[in-house]
Amino acid sequence: MTPVPRQRRPRLAASLAARAALACLTLGGASAAWVADAPAADATVTQGCGDEAPRYLDQEPPALAQLGAQAAWRFATGDGVVVAVVDSGVDDRNPHLDGAVVDGHDVVTGDGTGRADTWGHGTAAAGIIAARRVPDSGVLGLAPKATILPVRVYHAEGDQAVEQGVQPTPARIAEGITWAAAHGATIINVSMSTDADDPALRAAVRDATARGSLVVASAGNRNTADDKSDDARYPAAYPEVLAVAAVDADLRATDASIHGPHVDVAAPGAQVLTAYPGAGDCWYATTDPAASWSTAYVSAAAALLAERFPDETPAQWAYRLTSTAARATPERTDELGWGVVRPDAALQLAAVPTDPVRTPTPAPTVTASPIVVQDVADPMAQVRADAVWWVLGGTASVALVALVWRLVSPRRVR
């Protein structure tokens, strides 16, 4: 699975800038029509996207600081962990992904390596997970030494993609998950969702889990869903899957994400800076947060755990992330699940149950309490009291002896 050196292909057309700014894919109903989330909102912040001379931005992705990346990297960087990106493929021509991507699979054609991306979505997710450092750029993945296994399950979306037969479907997603698990993926990132509980998709998740893979999936985006109600989305809602919602740039819950009992955790999904197909850096989700990018960050966090705790199960990795997530209250909510993931804390959790359930009962969140002034017992009080009585008793004894001696002694003649 060693990357194969290839001739650099021509730069993608500038029209891909809008497509690459997709935030999450959502399969709507039985029609199996996948749609993109939103185009780039502001050309001033989508620097590098689609430019003929791509630019590298010296800013660091904001999510790295929010997720405590520097602290997490003291324990793990994803080294040796294979993360499958089940998506539109991964374009490893971008220097950030040079050496990070191995040959995968193209489910749509039945052959190919998955190392091509005409849509841009999979490349952005791969950059969030495992982008390497390059000169003049601050972009870096949360698991910067992880290996990306590209599994291409669609080439585009929309009506034209349906006509050409290259759109994602539940069957293709299921095949991609199964293929990834069978070919060494420890973590499987699925930045897509559907409101249809598909038997093949369910079976694929169970098979992957049995093989030791953790599937991390988007909880869904409201603005791309045909059904905008807060309800289960798949594969996120399957018990074995870690379902991820997006929070905004201030780590707050947002109605841009689908809410519901299927949500396990949340992660940053707005103002995301990552790799662009071919070359350059790009800002994504500059207005509404998107669960696609949140899902990729959680997959990266899971990769860190898989490196540090290779003997644990997918359920144990998921438990580490849910039980250490940051939240305002001890209870789980349908908006954020157990809270915003904290990879640094998950990596330092002392122990986890051997067979944790999907929704653990983490220790209550520590909150500030009012200071109460109250009398506290002095453990030395009795000792000091006893000492006083001994001193008084000794003094009295000495005085009594002196008095007796004066009474019985002969008087001196004056």
C-alpha positions as a LaTeX table, in Angstrom:
\begin{tabular}{lrrr}
\hline
Residue & $x$ (\AA) & $y$ (\AA) & $z$ (\AA) \\
\hline
Met1 & 0.00 & 0.00 & 0.00 \\
Thr2 & 2.89 & 2.32 & $-0.79$ \\
Pro3 & 1.93 & 5.50 & $-2.64$ \\
Val4 & 2.73 & 5.31 & $-6.33$ \\
Pro5 & 4.60 & 8.36 & $-7.71$ \\
Arg6 & 2.59 & 9.94 & $-10.49$ \\
Gln7 & 2.95 & 12.76 & $-12.98$ \\
Arg8 & 1.30 & 15.91 & $-11.66$ \\
Arg9 & $-1.93$ & 16.55 & $-13.50$ \\
Pro10 & $-3.02$ & 20.01 & $-14.74$ \\
Arg11 & $-4.63$ & 22.33 & $-12.23$ \\
Leu12 & $-8.36$ & 21.81 & $-11.72$ \\
Ala13 & $-10.64$ & 24.43 & $-13.20$ \\
Ala14 & $-11.51$ & 27.47 & $-11.09$ \\
Ser15 & $-15.16$ & 26.44 & $-11.20$ \\
Leu16 & $-14.31$ & 23.75 & $-8.65$ \\
Ala17 & $-13.93$ & 26.45 & $-6.00$ \\
Ala18 & $-17.64$ & 26.50 & $-5.37$ \\
Arg19 & $-17.90$ & 22.73 & $-5.45$ \\
Ala20 & $-14.95$ & 22.27 & $-3.11$ \\
Ala21 & $-16.59$ & 24.54 & $-0.55$ \\
Leu22 & $-19.21$ & 21.86 & 0.03 \\
Ala23 & $-19.80$ & 21.21 & 3.67 \\
Cys24 & $-21.67$ & 17.93 & 3.87 \\
Leu25 & $-23.44$ & 15.52 & 1.59 \\
Thr26 & $-26.92$ & 14.36 & 2.47 \\
Leu27 & $-28.94$ & 11.63 & 0.83 \\
Gly28 & $-32.55$ & 12.70 & 0.71 \\
Gly29 & $-35.25$ & 10.06 & 0.97 \\
Ala30 & $-35.64$ & 7.12 & $-1.35$ \\
Ser31 & $-34.74$ & 9.16 & $-4.39$ \\
Ala32 & $-31.05$ & 8.74 & $-3.54$ \\
Ala33 & $-30.33$ & 12.26 & $-4.77$ \\
Trp34 & $-27.30$ & 13.62 & $-3.02$ \\
Val35 & $-26.87$ & 17.37 & $-2.72$ \\
Ala36 & $-24.05$ & 19.63 & $-1.61$ \\
Asp37 & $-24.21$ & 21.85 & 1.44 \\
Ala38 & $-23.23$ & 25.35 & 0.31 \\
Pro39 & $-20.81$ & 27.09 & $-2.03$ \\
Ala40 & $-18.02$ & 29.32 & $-0.85$ \\
Ala41 & $-19.66$ & 32.36 & 0.72 \\
Asp42 & $-16.97$ & 35.00 & 0.40 \\
Ala43 & $-14.16$ & 35.11 & $-2.12$ \\
Thr44 & $-12.04$ & 37.08 & 0.30 \\
Val45 & $-11.85$ & 34.15 & 2.69 \\
Thr46 & $-11.70$ & 31.36 & 0.12 \\
Gln47 & $-8.17$ & 32.29 & $-0.84$ \\
Gly48 & $-6.35$ & 29.74 & $-2.92$ \\
Cys49 & $-9.52$ & 27.90 & $-3.90$ \\
Gly50 & $-9.39$ & 27.32 & $-7.63$ \\
Asp51 & $-6.76$ & 29.95 & $-8.33$ \\
Glu52 & $-4.49$ & 29.28 & $-11.29$ \\
Ala53 & $-1.61$ & 30.10 & $-8.95$ \\
Pro54 & $-2.79$ & 28.45 & $-5.72$ \\
Arg55 & $-1.85$ & 30.17 & $-2.51$ \\
Tyr56 & $-0.81$ & 28.73 & 0.81 \\
Leu57 & $-2.13$ & 30.51 & 3.88 \\
Asp58 & 0.04 & 30.96 & 6.94 \\
Gln59 & $-2.88$ & 30.74 & 9.37 \\
Glu60 & $-3.27$ & 27.62 & 11.45 \\
Pro61 & $-6.71$ & 25.95 & 11.28 \\
Pro62 & $-8.65$ & 27.42 & 14.25 \\
Ala63 & $-9.94$ & 23.98 & 15.24 \\
Leu64 & $-6.47$ & 22.79 & 16.21 \\
Ala65 & $-6.30$ & 25.20 & 19.14 \\
Gln66 & $-9.94$ & 24.56 & 20.03 \\
Leu67 & $-9.31$ & 20.82 & 20.20 \\
Gly68 & $-6.07$ & 21.07 & 22.16 \\
Ala69 & $-3.96$ & 19.62 & 19.37 \\
Gln70 & $-0.59$ & 20.59 & 20.85 \\
Ala71 & $-1.41$ & 18.82 & 24.10 \\
Ala72 & $-2.77$ & 15.79 & 22.24 \\
Trp73 & 0.37 & 15.48 & 20.11 \\
Arg74 & 2.41 & 14.82 & 23.24 \\
Phe75 & 0.75 & 11.40 & 23.28 \\
Ala76 & $-0.05$ & 10.55 & 19.65 \\
Thr77 & 0.02 & 11.89 & 16.09 \\
Gly78 & $-1.85$ & 9.09 & 14.29 \\
Asp79 & 1.36 & 7.35 & 13.27 \\
Gly80 & 0.63 & 3.92 & 11.80 \\
Val81 & $-3.14$ & 4.35 & 11.84 \\
Val82 & $-5.06$ & 3.96 & 8.54 \\
Val83 & $-8.06$ & 6.26 & 8.17 \\
Ala84 & $-10.39$ & 5.49 & 5.26 \\
Val85 & $-12.09$ & 8.51 & 3.68 \\
Val86 & $-15.26$ & 7.13 & 2.12 \\
Asp87 & $-16.11$ & 10.08 & $-0.08$ \\
Ser88 & $-15.48$ & 11.65 & $-3.50$ \\
Gly89 & $-11.88$ & 10.43 & $-3.63$ \\
Val90 & $-8.69$ & 12.13 & $-2.47$ \\
Asp91 & $-6.45$ & 14.20 & $-4.73$ \\
Asp92 & $-2.99$ & 13.70 & $-3.29$ \\
Arg93 & $-1.35$ & 16.12 & $-5.72$ \\
Asn94 & $-1.68$ & 18.70 & $-2.97$ \\
Pro95 & 1.69 & 18.78 & $-1.16$ \\
His96 & $-0.12$ & 18.57 & 2.17 \\
Leu97 & $-1.12$ & 15.02 & 1.22 \\
Asp98 & 2.12 & 13.97 & $-0.42$ \\
Gly99 & 3.14 & 10.68 & 1.19 \\
Ala100 & $-0.04$ & 10.58 & 3.28 \\
Val101 & $-2.27$ & 8.70 & 0.81 \\
Val102 & $-2.08$ & 5.06 & $-0.26$ \\
Asp103 & $-3.88$ & 3.29 & $-3.08$ \\
Gly104 & $-7.54$ & 2.76 & $-2.31$ \\
His105 & $-10.57$ & 1.89 & $-4.39$ \\
Asp106 & $-13.12$ & 3.48 & $-6.73$ \\
Val107 & $-16.48$ & 1.88 & $-6.00$ \\
Val108 & $-18.21$ & 3.70 & $-8.87$ \\
Thr109 & $-16.01$ & 2.22 & $-11.60$ \\
Gly110 & $-15.06$ & $-0.95$ & $-9.79$ \\
Asp111 & $-11.36$ & $-0.26$ & $-10.32$ \\
Gly112 & $-8.93$ & 2.60 & $-9.78$ \\
Thr113 & $-7.15$ & 3.72 & $-6.62$ \\
Gly114 & $-9.49$ & 6.43 & $-5.35$ \\
Arg115 & $-6.67$ & 8.97 & $-5.73$ \\
Ala116 & $-8.70$ & 11.34 & $-7.91$ \\
Asp117 & $-11.28$ & 13.89 & $-6.85$ \\
Thr118 & $-13.32$ & 15.98 & $-9.28$ \\
Trp119 & $-15.61$ & 17.24 & $-6.53$ \\
Gly120 & $-13.15$ & 18.27 & $-3.78$ \\
His121 & $-15.09$ & 17.09 & $-0.75$ \\
Gly122 & $-12.98$ & 14.04 & 0.03 \\
Thr123 & $-9.72$ & 15.94 & $-0.41$ \\
Ala124 & $-10.81$ & 18.57 & 2.11 \\
Ala125 & $-11.76$ & 15.88 & 4.64 \\
Ala126 & $-8.43$ & 14.12 & 4.14 \\
Gly127 & $-6.59$ & 17.38 & 4.77 \\
Ile128 & $-8.47$ & 17.96 & 8.02 \\
Ile129 & $-7.43$ & 14.50 & 9.16 \\
Ala130 & $-3.84$ & 14.11 & 7.99 \\
Ala131 & $-2.43$ & 17.15 & 6.17 \\
Arg132 & 1.35 & 17.33 & 6.43 \\
Arg133 & 3.25 & 20.56 & 7.05 \\
Val134 & 4.44 & 22.40 & 3.93 \\
Pro135 & 6.40 & 25.66 & 3.56 \\
Asp136 & 4.45 & 28.94 & 3.78 \\
Ser137 & 1.32 & 27.21 & 5.09 \\
Gly138 & $-0.17$ & 26.85 & 8.55 \\
Val139 & $-2.44$ & 23.99 & 7.51 \\
Leu140 & $-1.92$ & 20.75 & 9.41 \\
Gly141 & $-4.16$ & 17.78 & 10.11 \\
Leu142 & $-5.24$ & 16.84 & 13.61 \\
Ala143 & $-3.63$ & 13.42 & 13.05 \\
Pro144 & $-0.68$ & 14.60 & 10.93 \\
Lys145 & 1.03 & 11.22 & 10.69 \\
Ala146 & $-2.04$ & 9.12 & 9.93 \\
Thr147 & $-2.36$ & 7.31 & 6.59 \\
Ile148 & $-5.31$ & 8.07 & 4.32 \\
Leu149 & $-7.03$ & 5.23 & 2.45 \\
Pro150 & $-9.26$ & 6.83 & $-0.22$ \\
Val151 & $-12.48$ & 4.99 & $-1.05$ \\
Arg152 & $-14.28$ & 6.81 & $-3.83$ \\
Val153 & $-18.04$ & 6.21 & $-3.71$ \\
Tyr154 & $-19.14$ & 9.08 & $-5.99$ \\
His155 & $-17.64$ & 11.45 & $-8.53$ \\
Ala156 & $-20.15$ & 14.32 & $-8.30$ \\
Glu157 & $-23.62$ & 15.16 & $-7.05$ \\
Gly158 & $-26.77$ & 16.74 & $-8.42$ \\
Asp159 & $-28.97$ & 15.98 & $-11.42$ \\
Gln160 & $-26.08$ & 15.57 & $-13.82$ \\
Ala161 & $-24.41$ & 13.08 & $-11.52$ \\
Val162 & $-27.64$ & 11.10 & $-11.34$ \\
Glu163 & $-27.87$ & 11.04 & $-15.13$ \\
Gln164 & $-24.27$ & 9.89 & $-15.42$ \\
Gly165 & $-24.65$ & 7.32 & $-12.67$ \\
Val166 & $-21.76$ & 8.70 & $-10.59$ \\
Gln167 & $-23.71$ & 9.94 & $-7.56$ \\
Pro168 & $-23.43$ & 8.35 & $-4.10$ \\
Thr169 & $-26.03$ & 5.78 & $-3.07$ \\
Pro170 & $-26.56$ & 3.77 & 0.11 \\
Ala171 & $-25.31$ & 0.68 & $-1.71$ \\
Arg172 & $-22.09$ & 2.41 & $-2.74$ \\
Ile173 & $-21.52$ & 3.81 & 0.74 \\
Ala174 & $-22.06$ & 0.33 & 2.16 \\
Glu175 & $-19.63$ & $-1.20$ & $-0.33$ \\
Gly176 & $-17.08$ & 1.50 & 0.47 \\
Ile177 & $-17.30$ & 0.86 & 4.22 \\
Thr178 & $-16.95$ & $-2.89$ & 3.73 \\
Trp179 & $-14.00$ & $-2.50$ & 1.36 \\
Ala180 & $-12.23$ & $-0.11$ & 3.70 \\
Ala181 & $-12.59$ & $-2.41$ & 6.70 \\
Ala182 & $-11.36$ & $-5.40$ & 4.69 \\
His183 & $-8.28$ & $-3.47$ & 3.52 \\
Gly184 & $-6.85$ & $-2.32$ & 6.81 \\
Ala185 & $-8.78$ & 0.79 & 7.81 \\
Thr186 & $-8.84$ & 1.32 & 11.57 \\
Ile187 & $-11.02$ & 4.44 & 11.38 \\
Ile188 & $-13.61$ & 4.93 & 8.62 \\
Asn189 & $-14.74$ & 8.51 & 7.96 \\
Val190 & $-18.18$ & 8.89 & 6.35 \\
Ser191 & $-19.00$ & 12.59 & 5.92 \\
Met192 & $-22.42$ & 11.77 & 4.48 \\
Ser193 & $-25.87$ & 10.87 & 5.74 \\
Thr194 & $-29.27$ & 9.63 & 4.66 \\
Asp195 & $-32.66$ & 9.46 & 6.37 \\
Ala196 & $-33.15$ & 5.94 & 4.99 \\
Asp197 & $-32.25$ & 2.97 & 7.19 \\
Asp198 & $-30.73$ & 0.79 & 4.47 \\
Pro199 & $-30.13$ & $-2.93$ & 5.27 \\
Ala200 & $-26.90$ & $-3.02$ & 3.25 \\
Leu201 & $-25.58$ & 0.04 & 5.07 \\
Arg202 & $-26.45$ & $-1.46$ & 8.45 \\
Ala203 & $-24.74$ & $-4.73$ & 7.54 \\
Ala204 & $-21.63$ & $-2.92$ & 6.32 \\
Val205 & $-21.29$ & $-1.05$ & 9.62 \\
Arg206 & $-21.66$ & $-4.25$ & 11.62 \\
Asp207 & $-19.08$ & $-5.99$ & 9.45 \\
Ala208 & $-16.61$ & $-3.12$ & 9.82 \\
Thr209 & $-17.06$ & $-3.05$ & 13.60 \\
Ala210 & $-16.52$ & $-6.80$ & 13.82 \\
Arg211 & $-13.24$ & $-6.33$ & 11.94 \\
Gly212 & $-12.08$ & $-3.75$ & 14.50 \\
Ser213 & $-12.88$ & $-0.55$ & 12.60 \\
Leu214 & $-14.60$ & 2.48 & 14.12 \\
Val215 & $-17.06$ & 4.15 & 11.74 \\
Val216 & $-17.40$ & 7.91 & 12.31 \\
Ala217 & $-20.29$ & 9.55 & 10.44 \\
Ser218 & $-22.06$ & 12.87 & 9.99 \\
Ala219 & $-25.23$ & 13.39 & 12.02 \\
Gly220 & $-26.64$ & 15.38 & 9.08 \\
Asn221 & $-26.99$ & 18.97 & 7.85 \\
Arg222 & $-30.33$ & 20.72 & 7.85 \\
Asn223 & $-29.82$ & 23.00 & 4.87 \\
Thr224 & $-29.06$ & 20.11 & 2.51 \\
Ala225 & $-31.68$ & 17.67 & 3.74 \\
Asp226 & $-35.03$ & 17.10 & 2.04 \\
Asp227 & $-36.39$ & 16.18 & 5.46 \\
Lys228 & $-35.24$ & 19.02 & 7.72 \\
Ser229 & $-36.72$ & 17.58 & 10.90 \\
Asp230 & $-34.54$ & 16.50 & 13.80 \\
Asp231 & $-34.55$ & 12.80 & 13.23 \\
Ala232 & $-32.19$ & 9.86 & 12.82 \\
Arg233 & $-29.66$ & 9.92 & 10.00 \\
Tyr234 & $-27.70$ & 6.93 & 8.75 \\
Pro235 & $-25.18$ & 5.43 & 9.11 \\
Ala236 & $-24.76$ & 7.81 & 12.06 \\
Ala237 & $-27.73$ & 6.38 & 13.97 \\
Tyr238 & $-26.50$ & 2.79 & 13.99 \\
Pro239 & $-25.38$ & 1.79 & 17.51 \\
Glu240 & $-21.84$ & 0.99 & 16.43 \\
Val241 & $-21.24$ & 4.37 & 14.74 \\
Leu242 & $-19.90$ & 7.52 & 16.38 \\
Ala243 & $-22.28$ & 10.26 & 15.15 \\
Val244 & $-20.98$ & 13.81 & 14.88 \\
Ala245 & $-22.77$ & 17.17 & 14.86 \\
Ala246 & $-21.17$ & 20.51 & 13.99 \\
Val247 & $-20.62$ & 23.49 & 16.26 \\
Asp248 & $-19.92$ & 27.03 & 15.11 \\
Ala249 & $-16.68$ & 29.00 & 15.37 \\
Asp250 & $-17.42$ & 29.66 & 19.06 \\
Leu251 & $-18.09$ & 25.95 & 19.73 \\
Arg252 & $-21.81$ & 26.54 & 20.20 \\
Ala253 & $-24.64$ & 24.32 & 19.03 \\
Thr254 & $-26.21$ & 25.38 & 15.76 \\
Asp255 & $-29.40$ & 24.65 & 13.88 \\
Ala256 & $-27.28$ & 24.03 & 10.78 \\
Ser257 & $-26.87$ & 20.47 & 12.11 \\
Ile258 & $-29.57$ & 17.86 & 12.40 \\
His259 & $-30.27$ & 17.15 & 16.07 \\
Gly260 & $-31.62$ & 14.04 & 17.67 \\
Pro261 & $-30.94$ & 11.03 & 19.89 \\
His262 & $-28.45$ & 9.70 & 17.35 \\
Val263 & $-25.94$ & 12.51 & 18.03 \\
Asp264 & $-22.98$ & 11.29 & 20.10 \\
Val265 & $-20.47$ & 14.16 & 20.03 \\
Ala266 & $-19.76$ & 17.47 & 18.31 \\
Ala267 & $-16.71$ & 19.15 & 16.80 \\
Pro268 & $-15.77$ & 22.38 & 15.00 \\
Gly269 & $-17.43$ & 22.68 & 11.60 \\
Ala270 & $-17.12$ & 26.37 & 10.71 \\
Gln271 & $-14.21$ & 28.47 & 9.45 \\
Val272 & $-12.35$ & 25.33 & 8.42 \\
Leu273 & $-8.97$ & 25.73 & 6.74 \\
Thr274 & $-7.69$ & 22.69 & 4.86 \\
Ala275 & $-6.21$ & 21.35 & 1.63 \\
Tyr276 & $-7.69$ & 22.00 & $-1.81$ \\
Pro277 & $-7.55$ & 19.57 & $-4.76$ \\
Gly278 & $-4.35$ & 19.89 & $-6.74$ \\
Ala279 & $-2.61$ & 22.46 & $-4.54$ \\
Gly280 & $-3.19$ & 25.35 & $-2.19$ \\
Asp281 & $-5.20$ & 25.95 & 0.96 \\
Cys282 & $-8.87$ & 26.84 & 1.20 \\
Trp283 & $-11.36$ & 28.13 & 3.76 \\
Tyr284 & $-14.57$ & 26.10 & 3.94 \\
Ala285 & $-17.94$ & 26.61 & 5.67 \\
Thr286 & $-17.35$ & 30.32 & 6.11 \\
Thr287 & $-20.98$ & 30.97 & 7.04 \\
Asp288 & $-22.81$ & 27.92 & 8.38 \\
Pro289 & $-20.92$ & 25.11 & 10.11 \\
Ala290 & $-20.99$ & 21.73 & 8.41 \\
Ala291 & $-20.97$ & 18.25 & 9.87 \\
Ser292 & $-18.70$ & 16.93 & 7.11 \\
Trp293 & $-15.76$ & 18.79 & 8.56 \\
Ser294 & $-16.74$ & 18.02 & 12.17 \\
Thr295 & $-16.82$ & 14.35 & 11.27 \\
Ala296 & $-13.31$ & 14.53 & 9.82 \\
Tyr297 & $-11.99$ & 16.14 & 13.01 \\
Val298 & $-13.52$ & 13.40 & 15.14 \\
Ser299 & $-12.09$ & 10.73 & 12.83 \\
Ala300 & $-8.67$ & 12.31 & 13.34 \\
Ala301 & $-9.19$ & 12.33 & 17.11 \\
Ala302 & $-10.11$ & 8.64 & 16.94 \\
Ala303 & $-6.91$ & 7.97 & 14.98 \\
Leu304 & $-4.89$ & 9.48 & 17.83 \\
Leu305 & $-6.60$ & 7.13 & 20.27 \\
Ala306 & $-6.07$ & 4.13 & 18.01 \\
Glu307 & $-2.34$ & 4.81 & 17.99 \\
Arg308 & $-2.05$ & 5.25 & 21.75 \\
Phe309 & $-4.42$ & 2.39 & 22.65 \\
Pro310 & $-4.06$ & $-0.16$ & 19.83 \\
Asp311 & $-5.44$ & $-3.02$ & 21.92 \\
Glu312 & $-8.73$ & $-1.30$ & 22.65 \\
Thr313 & $-11.94$ & $-1.82$ & 20.68 \\
Pro314 & $-13.83$ & 0.69 & 18.52 \\
Ala315 & $-16.39$ & 0.97 & 21.31 \\
Gln316 & $-13.67$ & 1.86 & 23.80 \\
Trp317 & $-12.24$ & 4.57 & 21.55 \\
Ala318 & $-15.74$ & 5.99 & 21.15 \\
Tyr319 & $-16.25$ & 5.86 & 24.91 \\
Arg320 & $-13.06$ & 7.82 & 25.50 \\
Leu321 & $-14.32$ & 10.59 & 23.23 \\
Thr322 & $-17.85$ & 10.71 & 24.66 \\
Ser323 & $-16.86$ & 10.51 & 28.32 \\
Thr324 & $-14.28$ & 13.30 & 28.11 \\
Ala325 & $-16.21$ & 15.67 & 25.81 \\
Ala326 & $-16.69$ & 19.25 & 27.01 \\
Arg327 & $-20.26$ & 20.18 & 27.91 \\
Ala328 & $-22.11$ & 22.67 & 30.05 \\
Thr329 & $-24.17$ & 20.06 & 31.92 \\
Pro330 & $-23.56$ & 16.44 & 32.92 \\
Glu331 & $-26.46$ & 15.26 & 30.75 \\
Arg332 & $-26.34$ & 14.36 & 27.08 \\
Thr333 & $-28.30$ & 16.64 & 24.70 \\
Asp334 & $-29.75$ & 16.07 & 21.24 \\
Glu335 & $-27.86$ & 19.12 & 19.96 \\
Leu336 & $-24.33$ & 18.19 & 21.02 \\
Gly337 & $-24.58$ & 14.62 & 22.24 \\
Trp338 & $-22.07$ & 14.29 & 25.08 \\
Gly339 & $-20.34$ & 17.52 & 24.04 \\
Val340 & $-17.43$ & 18.83 & 21.99 \\
Val341 & $-14.63$ & 16.29 & 21.74 \\
Arg342 & $-11.39$ & 16.89 & 23.64 \\
Pro343 & $-8.73$ & 14.61 & 22.14 \\
Asp344 & $-6.13$ & 15.64 & 24.73 \\
Ala345 & $-8.42$ & 14.57 & 27.57 \\
Ala346 & $-9.47$ & 11.35 & 25.82 \\
Leu347 & $-5.82$ & 10.39 & 25.41 \\
Gln348 & $-5.25$ & 10.79 & 29.15 \\
Leu349 & $-8.34$ & 8.98 & 30.43 \\
Ala350 & $-6.97$ & 6.37 & 32.81 \\
Ala351 & $-9.27$ & 3.48 & 31.99 \\
Val352 & $-12.45$ & 2.60 & 30.13 \\
Pro353 & $-14.96$ & $-0.22$ & 30.55 \\
Thr354 & $-14.13$ & $-3.43$ & 28.72 \\
Asp355 & $-17.53$ & $-3.42$ & 27.03 \\
Pro356 & $-18.85$ & 0.16 & 27.12 \\
Val357 & $-22.36$ & 0.91 & 25.91 \\
Arg358 & $-23.03$ & 3.37 & 23.09 \\
Thr359 & $-24.23$ & 6.10 & 25.42 \\
Pro360 & $-22.00$ & 5.97 & 28.51 \\
Thr361 & $-22.71$ & 7.72 & 31.75 \\
Pro362 & $-19.63$ & 9.91 & 32.10 \\
Ala363 & $-18.59$ & 11.53 & 35.33 \\
Pro364 & $-20.50$ & 14.78 & 35.94 \\
Thr365 & $-18.95$ & 17.91 & 34.55 \\
Val366 & $-17.06$ & 19.90 & 37.16 \\
Thr367 & $-18.69$ & 23.30 & 37.61 \\
Ala368 & $-17.81$ & 26.24 & 39.82 \\
Ser369 & $-19.66$ & 26.25 & 43.16 \\
Pro370 & $-20.26$ & 29.18 & 45.56 \\
Ile371 & $-17.67$ & 29.50 & 48.32 \\
Val372 & $-19.24$ & 28.57 & 51.66 \\
Val373 & $-17.62$ & 29.82 & 54.84 \\
Gln374 & $-18.21$ & 27.45 & 57.70 \\
Asp375 & $-16.59$ & 26.37 & 60.98 \\
Val376 & $-14.15$ & 23.53 & 60.50 \\
Ala377 & $-13.10$ & 21.27 & 63.35 \\
Asp378 & $-9.52$ & 21.83 & 64.53 \\
Pro379 & $-7.84$ & 18.41 & 64.68 \\
Met380 & $-5.27$ & 19.75 & 67.25 \\
Ala381 & $-7.79$ & 21.37 & 69.59 \\
Gln382 & $-8.04$ & 18.42 & 71.99 \\
Val383 & $-4.27$ & 18.01 & 72.09 \\
Arg384 & $-3.83$ & 21.64 & 73.01 \\
Ala385 & $-6.56$ & 21.42 & 75.67 \\
Asp386 & $-4.93$ & 18.37 & 77.27 \\
Ala387 & $-1.57$ & 20.15 & 77.29 \\
Val388 & $-3.08$ & 23.12 & 79.13 \\
Trp389 & $-4.50$ & 20.85 & 81.84 \\
Trp390 & $-1.17$ & 19.08 & 82.26 \\
Val391 & 0.61 & 22.42 & 82.70 \\
Leu392 & $-1.96$ & 23.64 & 85.22 \\
Gly393 & $-1.80$ & 20.37 & 87.11 \\
Gly394 & 1.99 & 20.45 & 87.24 \\
Thr395 & 2.02 & 24.04 & 88.46 \\
Ala396 & $-0.45$ & 23.24 & 91.20 \\
Ser397 & 1.60 & 20.27 & 92.37 \\
Val398 & 4.76 & 22.34 & 92.63 \\
Ala399 & 2.93 & 25.04 & 94.63 \\
Leu400 & 1.49 & 22.45 & 97.01 \\
Val401 & 4.91 & 20.89 & 97.68 \\
Ala402 & 6.40 & 24.33 & 98.37 \\
Leu403 & 3.62 & 25.16 & 100.83 \\
Val404 & 4.04 & 21.93 & 102.79 \\
Trp405 & 7.79 & 22.42 & 102.95 \\
Arg406 & 7.35 & 25.88 & 104.45 \\
Leu407 & 4.92 & 24.57 & 107.08 \\
Val408 & 7.08 & 21.74 & 108.36 \\
Ser409 & 10.49 & 23.42 & 108.15 \\
Pro410 & 12.01 & 25.05 & 111.41 \\
Arg411 & 11.68 & 28.82 & 111.48 \\
Arg412 & 14.83 & 30.81 & 111.16 \\
Val413 & 15.80 & 33.14 & 114.09 \\
Arg414 & 15.75 & 36.73 & 113.15 \\
\hline
\end{tabular}
